[in-house]
């Protein structure tokens, strides 16, 4: 029986709700991420979905262990709080056998794309793909499923719980683009104000010749403040702080890099 992508999304949504209804957690859930492994166009991999759940208790323990200020931990997009790869409920299988079978024809299309495009480069268009139409369908089905689910009353969740797509090896801006597929933009930017503040600071810096020369000197190692700070360290200035918050670097500003341009699209999303 041939199923439409809408049918497949309904099946995935039903399985998500059924899984969450029986899930037992030790503290309130603040985030749910649908892990989308599309095989990255590789012929020898199989596209999969998995469900990850972040809880406040676990997040608080991680923050305390790292000694990170609350504001930085809670609201910086680059914070490990939002990286579902750090959660204990990680990429759990949740699909029923009937849903798995229904998804198999699309998996076969994605496998074939992998055979035909083995040398494809990094794809900044996540979620979706500029290179693989089948992968785009795999992502769109997941997003349709997420936007249609209702969280069960049995699941303890925070009032501002977020639900979003996640995937392997994403840069910070890609995760944000995924979030914007399932989170209303005003709510997103209220939770993560660093994106728009970063964009304003970067555009101001790009118009300042003296500052750009200083940033190039830092990147080239000619400045006393040449080492870019790590996440837990204090930044030397506001621009650096905002770049850290969005997992960017001075290099991105001086080269107008693909990650920076992707980040600016996040900031400009209305």
Buried (B, 14 or more C-beta within 10 A) or exposed (E): EEBEEEEBBBBBBBBBBBBBEEBEBEBBBBBBBBBBBBBBBBBEBEBBBBBBBBBBEBBBEBBEEEEBEEEBBBBBBBBBBBBBBBBBBBBEEBBBEEBBEBBEEBBEBBBEBBEEBEEBEEBBBBBBBEBBEBBBBBBBBBBBBBEBBEBBEEBBBEEEBBBBBBBEEBBBBBBBBBBBBBBEEEEBBEBBBBBBBBBEBBEEBBEEEEBBEBBBBBBEEEBEBEEBBEBEEEBBEEBBBBBBBBBBBBBBBBEEBEBBEBBBBBBEBE
